[in-house]
Amino acid sequence: MKQFESLRATELYCPKCKSLKRVNEKLLLIIPGGEIKAYTCERCGETLGTHQENYIQQGNIVIPG
């Protein structure tokens, strides 16, 4: 579904804190055509998941998707 391609998490369950916590996005890796980001717990810093963001190329211009 195209409408959910740019969905970003704001809160995730943290097993270390044992509750739902706000998350920060941290850039992990820049890859050809995009980047991979990690979601970390705002309270304890535990990594809770990752998200791959793909770039959209229009002609010679690359736009973050």
Biopython code that builds the backbone (N, CA, C, O; Angstrom):
import numpy as np
from Bio.PDB.StructureBuilder import StructureBuilder

atoms = [
    (1, "MET", "N", (0.835, -1.172, 0.000)),
    (1, "MET", "CA", (0.000, 0.000, 0.000)),
    (1, "MET", "C", (0.885, 1.242, 0.000)),
    (1, "MET", "O", (1.687, 1.455, 0.909)),
    (2, "LYS", "N", (0.722, 2.032, -1.013)),
    (2, "LYS", "CA", (1.558, 3.210, -1.204)),
    (2, "LYS", "C", (1.409, 4.238, -0.077)),
    (2, "LYS", "O", (2.367, 4.946, 0.233)),
    (3, "GLN", "N", (0.230, 4.330, 0.537)),
    (3, "GLN", "CA", (0.004, 5.336, 1.569)),
    (3, "GLN", "C", (0.814, 5.093, 2.842)),
    (3, "GLN", "O", (0.999, 6.022, 3.629)),
    (4, "PHE", "N", (1.304, 3.869, 3.065)),
    (4, "PHE", "CA", (2.054, 3.558, 4.275)),
    (4, "PHE", "C", (3.560, 3.466, 4.049)),
    (4, "PHE", "O", (4.285, 3.069, 4.961)),
    (5, "GLU", "N", (4.052, 3.820, 2.862)),
    (5, "GLU", "CA", (5.476, 3.704, 2.571)),
    (5, "GLU", "C", (6.333, 4.621, 3.437)),
    (5, "GLU", "O", (7.475, 4.276, 3.741)),
    (6, "SER", "N", (5.817, 5.770, 3.838)),
    (6, "SER", "CA", (6.620, 6.707, 4.619)),
    (6, "SER", "C", (6.204, 6.736, 6.095)),
    (6, "SER", "O", (6.470, 7.717, 6.788)),
    (7, "LEU", "N", (5.565, 5.687, 6.574)),
    (7, "LEU", "CA", (5.133, 5.597, 7.961)),
    (7, "LEU", "C", (6.347, 5.518, 8.887)),
    (7, "LEU", "O", (7.269, 4.740, 8.638)),
    (8, "ARG", "N", (6.350, 6.317, 9.951)),
    (8, "ARG", "CA", (7.449, 6.324, 10.917)),
    (8, "ARG", "C", (6.893, 6.072, 12.315)),
    (8, "ARG", "O", (5.813, 6.551, 12.661)),
    (9, "ALA", "N", (7.638, 5.322, 13.106)),
    (9, "ALA", "CA", (7.215, 5.030, 14.474)),
    (9, "ALA", "C", (7.549, 6.207, 15.388)),
    (9, "ALA", "O", (8.607, 6.822, 15.251)),
    (10, "THR", "N", (6.655, 6.517, 16.313)),
    (10, "THR", "CA", (6.932, 7.531, 17.331)),
    (10, "THR", "C", (7.054, 6.888, 18.702)),
    (10, "THR", "O", (7.739, 7.411, 19.581)),
    (11, "GLU", "N", (6.383, 5.740, 18.886)),
    (11, "GLU", "CA", (6.466, 4.987, 20.133)),
    (11, "GLU", "C", (6.533, 3.503, 19.818)),
    (11, "GLU", "O", (5.845, 3.017, 18.920)),
    (12, "LEU", "N", (7.368, 2.783, 20.566)),
    (12, "LEU", "CA", (7.478, 1.331, 20.448)),
    (12, "LEU", "C", (7.607, 0.737, 21.844)),
    (12, "LEU", "O", (7.991, 1.428, 22.788)),
    (13, "TYR", "N", (7.283, -0.553, 21.969)),
    (13, "TYR", "CA", (7.440, -1.238, 23.248)),
    (13, "TYR", "C", (8.914, -1.515, 23.495)),
    (13, "TYR", "O", (9.597, -2.064, 22.631)),
    (14, "CYS", "N", (9.407, -1.139, 24.669)),
    (14, "CYS", "CA", (10.799, -1.394, 25.053)),
    (14, "CYS", "C", (10.824, -2.537, 26.063)),
    (14, "CYS", "O", (10.279, -2.396, 27.157)),
    (15, "PRO", "N", (11.452, -3.677, 25.717)),
    (15, "PRO", "CA", (11.500, -4.804, 26.650)),
    (15, "PRO", "C", (12.352, -4.513, 27.889)),
    (15, "PRO", "O", (12.121, -5.102, 28.944)),
    (16, "LYS", "N", (13.312, -3.630, 27.776)),
    (16, "LYS", "CA", (14.164, -3.279, 28.920)),
    (16, "LYS", "C", (13.384, -2.432, 29.938)),
    (16, "LYS", "O", (13.478, -2.664, 31.144)),
    (17, "CYS", "N", (12.613, -1.449, 29.445)),
    (17, "CYS", "CA", (11.795, -0.587, 30.315)),
    (17, "CYS", "C", (10.448, -1.234, 30.650)),
    (17, "CYS", "O", (9.762, -0.812, 31.581)),
    (18, "LYS", "N", (10.081, -2.261, 29.880)),
    (18, "LYS", "CA", (8.819, -2.996, 30.042)),
    (18, "LYS", "C", (7.583, -2.104, 29.888)),
    (18, "LYS", "O", (6.588, -2.264, 30.595)),
    (19, "SER", "N", (7.674, -1.161, 28.943)),
    (19, "SER", "CA", (6.522, -0.311, 28.644)),
    (19, "SER", "C", (6.702, 0.360, 27.286)),
    (19, "SER", "O", (7.770, 0.294, 26.676)),
    (20, "LEU", "N", (5.638, 1.005, 26.831)),
    (20, "LEU", "CA", (5.658, 1.742, 25.578)),
    (20, "LEU", "C", (6.440, 3.033, 25.790)),
    (20, "LEU", "O", (6.152, 3.786, 26.721)),
    (21, "LYS", "N", (7.429, 3.294, 24.933)),
    (21, "LYS", "CA", (8.282, 4.480, 25.088)),
    (21, "LYS", "C", (8.418, 5.216, 23.769)),
    (21, "LYS", "O", (8.320, 4.616, 22.698)),
    (22, "ARG", "N", (8.646, 6.526, 23.853)),
    (22, "ARG", "CA", (8.944, 7.328, 22.666)),
    (22, "ARG", "C", (10.293, 6.879, 22.121)),
    (22, "ARG", "O", (11.158, 6.437, 22.877)),
    (23, "VAL", "N", (10.472, 6.994, 20.807)),
    (23, "VAL", "CA", (11.718, 6.556, 20.177)),
    (23, "VAL", "C", (12.410, 7.706, 19.455)),
    (23, "VAL", "O", (11.770, 8.666, 19.028)),
    (24, "ASN", "N", (13.727, 7.590, 19.327)),
    (24, "ASN", "CA", (14.545, 8.491, 18.526)),
    (24, "ASN", "C", (15.008, 7.726, 17.301)),
    (24, "ASN", "O", (15.213, 6.514, 17.366)),
    (25, "GLU", "N", (15.175, 8.422, 16.182)),
    (25, "GLU", "CA", (15.731, 7.814, 14.970)),
    (25, "GLU", "C", (17.216, 8.127, 14.908)),
    (25, "GLU", "O", (17.631, 9.264, 15.132)),
    (26, "LYS", "N", (18.016, 7.102, 14.601)),
    (26, "LYS", "CA", (19.460, 7.276, 14.488)),
    (26, "LYS", "C", (19.910, 6.669, 13.165)),
    (26, "LYS", "O", (19.574, 5.526, 12.854)),
    (27, "LEU", "N", (20.673, 7.436, 12.387)),
    (27, "LEU", "CA", (21.172, 6.949, 11.105)),
    (27, "LEU", "C", (22.217, 5.867, 11.342)),
    (27, "LEU", "O", (23.215, 6.102, 12.024)),
    (28, "LEU", "N", (21.987, 4.674, 10.775)),
    (28, "LEU", "CA", (22.929, 3.565, 10.913)),
    (28, "LEU", "C", (23.847, 3.434, 9.712)),
    (28, "LEU", "O", (25.059, 3.269, 9.857)),
    (29, "LEU", "N", (23.254, 3.509, 8.513)),
    (29, "LEU", "CA", (23.998, 3.175, 7.305)),
    (29, "LEU", "C", (23.389, 3.865, 6.096)),
    (29, "LEU", "O", (22.169, 3.907, 5.937)),
    (30, "ILE", "N", (24.257, 4.406, 5.246)),
    (30, "ILE", "CA", (23.813, 4.948, 3.963)),
    (30, "ILE", "C", (24.142, 3.911, 2.906)),
    (30, "ILE", "O", (25.295, 3.507, 2.757)),
    (31, "ILE", "N", (23.122, 3.480, 2.171)),
    (31, "ILE", "CA", (23.278, 2.445, 1.149)),
    (31, "ILE", "C", (22.902, 3.034, -0.209)),
    (31, "ILE", "O", (22.257, 4.080, -0.265)),
    (32, "PRO", "N", (23.294, 2.381, -1.301)),
    (32, "PRO", "CA", (22.873, 2.879, -2.618)),
    (32, "PRO", "C", (21.342, 2.909, -2.698)),
    (32, "PRO", "O", (20.682, 1.884, -2.524)),
    (33, "GLY", "N", (20.807, 4.059, -2.955)),
    (33, "GLY", "CA", (19.363, 4.192, -3.088)),
    (33, "GLY", "C", (18.615, 4.476, -1.805)),
    (33, "GLY", "O", (17.385, 4.514, -1.815)),
    (34, "GLY", "N", (19.318, 4.679, -0.694)),
    (34, "GLY", "CA", (18.592, 4.965, 0.541)),
    (34, "GLY", "C", (19.464, 4.971, 1.774)),
    (34, "GLY", "O", (20.685, 5.111, 1.693)),
    (35, "GLU", "N", (18.818, 4.817, 2.922)),
    (35, "GLU", "CA", (19.531, 4.774, 4.190)),
    (35, "GLU", "C", (18.762, 3.906, 5.179)),
    (35, "GLU", "O", (17.549, 3.734, 5.064)),
    (36, "ILE", "N", (19.488, 3.363, 6.153)),
    (36, "ILE", "CA", (18.887, 2.533, 7.191)),
    (36, "ILE", "C", (19.018, 3.281, 8.509)),
    (36, "ILE", "O", (20.099, 3.737, 8.879)),
    (37, "LYS", "N", (17.883, 3.397, 9.217)),
    (37, "LYS", "CA", (17.854, 4.103, 10.490)),
    (37, "LYS", "C", (17.417, 3.144, 11.585)),
    (37, "LYS", "O", (16.662, 2.205, 11.333)),
    (38, "ALA", "N", (17.898, 3.384, 12.810)),
    (38, "ALA", "CA", (17.511, 2.578, 13.961)),
    (38, "ALA", "C", (16.570, 3.384, 14.843)),
    (38, "ALA", "O", (16.728, 4.596, 14.993)),
    (39, "TYR", "N", (15.592, 2.702, 15.425)),
    (39, "TYR", "CA", (14.733, 3.305, 16.430)),
    (39, "TYR", "C", (15.303, 2.925, 17.788)),
    (39, "TYR", "O", (15.476, 1.742, 18.082)),
    (40, "THR", "N", (15.599, 3.932, 18.625)),
    (40, "THR", "CA", (16.133, 3.672, 19.961)),
    (40, "THR", "C", (15.194, 4.253, 21.012)),
    (40, "THR", "O", (14.549, 5.277, 20.789)),
    (41, "CYS", "N", (15.127, 3.587, 22.154)),
    (41, "CYS", "CA", (14.293, 4.031, 23.264)),
    (41, "CYS", "C", (14.820, 5.370, 23.780)),
    (41, "CYS", "O", (16.017, 5.523, 24.023)),
    (42, "GLU", "N", (13.919, 6.332, 23.944)),
    (42, "GLU", "CA", (14.304, 7.662, 24.410)),
    (42, "GLU", "C", (14.800, 7.623, 25.860)),
    (42, "GLU", "O", (15.604, 8.465, 26.260)),
    (43, "ARG", "N", (14.329, 6.658, 26.641)),
    (43, "ARG", "CA", (14.688, 6.590, 28.063)),
    (43, "ARG", "C", (15.999, 5.841, 28.312)),
    (43, "ARG", "O", (16.879, 6.353, 29.004)),
    (44, "CYS", "N", (16.139, 4.615, 27.745)),
    (44, "CYS", "CA", (17.309, 3.789, 28.071)),
    (44, "CYS", "C", (18.304, 3.635, 26.925)),
    (44, "CYS", "O", (19.423, 3.176, 27.151)),
    (45, "GLY", "N", (17.924, 4.009, 25.692)),
    (45, "GLY", "CA", (18.832, 3.919, 24.551)),
    (45, "GLY", "C", (18.863, 2.573, 23.853)),
    (45, "GLY", "O", (19.627, 2.393, 22.905)),
    (46, "GLU", "N", (18.052, 1.624, 24.296)),
    (46, "GLU", "CA", (17.981, 0.288, 23.690)),
    (46, "GLU", "C", (17.486, 0.391, 22.241)),
    (46, "GLU", "O", (16.549, 1.138, 21.961)),
    (47, "THR", "N", (18.114, -0.360, 21.315)),
    (47, "THR", "CA", (17.654, -0.395, 19.929)),
    (47, "THR", "C", (16.398, -1.252, 19.857)),
    (47, "THR", "O", (16.400, -2.406, 20.287)),
    (48, "LEU", "N", (15.320, -0.682, 19.311)),
    (48, "LEU", "CA", (14.027, -1.365, 19.274)),
    (48, "LEU", "C", (13.625, -1.827, 17.887)),
    (48, "LEU", "O", (12.686, -2.610, 17.747)),
    (49, "GLY", "N", (14.318, -1.357, 16.857)),
    (49, "GLY", "CA", (13.982, -1.759, 15.500)),
    (49, "GLY", "C", (14.716, -0.906, 14.490)),
    (49, "GLY", "O", (15.423, 0.036, 14.849)),
    (50, "THR", "N", (14.539, -1.247, 13.200)),
    (50, "THR", "CA", (15.172, -0.485, 12.128)),
    (50, "THR", "C", (14.136, -0.113, 11.077)),
    (50, "THR", "O", (13.042, -0.675, 11.026)),
    (51, "HIS", "N", (14.507, 0.840, 10.248)),
    (51, "HIS", "CA", (13.633, 1.327, 9.176)),
    (51, "HIS", "C", (14.508, 1.654, 7.973)),
    (51, "HIS", "O", (15.498, 2.373, 8.109)),
    (52, "GLN", "N", (14.159, 1.141, 6.803)),
    (52, "GLN", "CA", (14.900, 1.459, 5.580)),
    (52, "GLN", "C", (14.118, 2.496, 4.797)),
    (52, "GLN", "O", (12.954, 2.289, 4.455)),
    (53, "GLU", "N", (14.770, 3.611, 4.518)),
    (53, "GLU", "CA", (14.160, 4.691, 3.741)),
    (53, "GLU", "C", (14.816, 4.715, 2.377)),
    (53, "GLU", "O", (16.033, 4.860, 2.270)),
    (54, "ASN", "N", (14.007, 4.573, 1.324)),
    (54, "ASN", "CA", (14.528, 4.558, -0.041)),
    (54, "ASN", "C", (14.420, 5.936, -0.664)),
    (54, "ASN", "O", (13.457, 6.664, -0.423)),
    (55, "TYR", "N", (15.412, 6.290, -1.464)),
    (55, "TYR", "CA", (15.403, 7.559, -2.184)),
    (55, "TYR", "C", (14.655, 7.384, -3.493)),
    (55, "TYR", "O", (14.657, 6.304, -4.084)),
    (56, "ILE", "N", (14.021, 8.445, -3.936)),
    (56, "ILE", "CA", (13.327, 8.469, -5.220)),
    (56, "ILE", "C", (14.180, 9.283, -6.177)),
    (56, "ILE", "O", (14.532, 10.424, -5.875)),
    (57, "GLN", "N", (14.516, 8.715, -7.326)),
    (57, "GLN", "CA", (15.345, 9.431, -8.295)),
    (57, "GLN", "C", (14.473, 9.956, -9.422)),
    (57, "GLN", "O", (13.762, 9.200, -10.085)),
    (58, "GLN", "N", (14.541, 11.269, -9.627)),
    (58, "GLN", "CA", (13.796, 11.911, -10.708)),
    (58, "GLN", "C", (14.813, 12.630, -11.588)),
    (58, "GLN", "O", (15.280, 13.716, -11.247)),
    (59, "GLY", "N", (15.151, 12.019, -12.719)),
    (59, "GLY", "CA", (16.186, 12.577, -13.593)),
    (59, "GLY", "C", (17.534, 12.498, -12.905)),
    (59, "GLY", "O", (17.963, 11.409, -12.525)),
    (60, "ASN", "N", (18.214, 13.621, -12.735)),
    (60, "ASN", "CA", (19.505, 13.660, -12.055)),
    (60, "ASN", "C", (19.380, 14.074, -10.594)),
    (60, "ASN", "O", (20.392, 14.237, -9.912)),
    (61, "ILE", "N", (18.156, 14.245, -10.103)),
    (61, "ILE", "CA", (17.921, 14.691, -8.735)),
    (61, "ILE", "C", (17.467, 13.502, -7.897)),
    (61, "ILE", "O", (16.586, 12.748, -8.312)),
    (62, "VAL", "N", (18.069, 13.329, -6.708)),
    (62, "VAL", "CA", (17.678, 12.268, -5.785)),
    (62, "VAL", "C", (16.938, 12.912, -4.623)),
    (62, "VAL", "O", (17.451, 13.827, -3.980)),
    (63, "ILE", "N", (15.725, 12.426, -4.359)),
    (63, "ILE", "CA", (14.868, 12.983, -3.323)),
    (63, "ILE", "C", (14.602, 11.903, -2.277)),
    (63, "ILE", "O", (14.195, 10.797, -2.634)),
    (64, "PRO", "N", (14.828, 12.200, -0.969)),
    (64, "PRO", "CA", (14.472, 11.215, 0.055)),
    (64, "PRO", "C", (12.990, 10.892, -0.026)),
    (64, "PRO", "O", (12.157, 11.795, -0.097)),
    (65, "GLY", "N", (12.654, 9.584, -0.016)),
    (65, "GLY", "CA", (11.263, 9.151, -0.151)),
    (65, "GLY", "C", (10.602, 9.164, 1.146)),
    (65, "GLY", "O", (9.421, 8.830, 1.240)),
]
sb = StructureBuilder()
sb.init_structure("model")
sb.init_model(0)
sb.init_chain("A")
sb.init_seg("    ")
for serial, (resi, resn, name, xyz) in enumerate(atoms, 1):
    if name == "N":
        sb.init_residue(resn, " ", resi, " ")
    sb.init_atom(name, np.array(xyz, "f"), 0.0, 1.0, " ", f" {name:<3s}", serial, name[0])
structure = sb.get_structure()
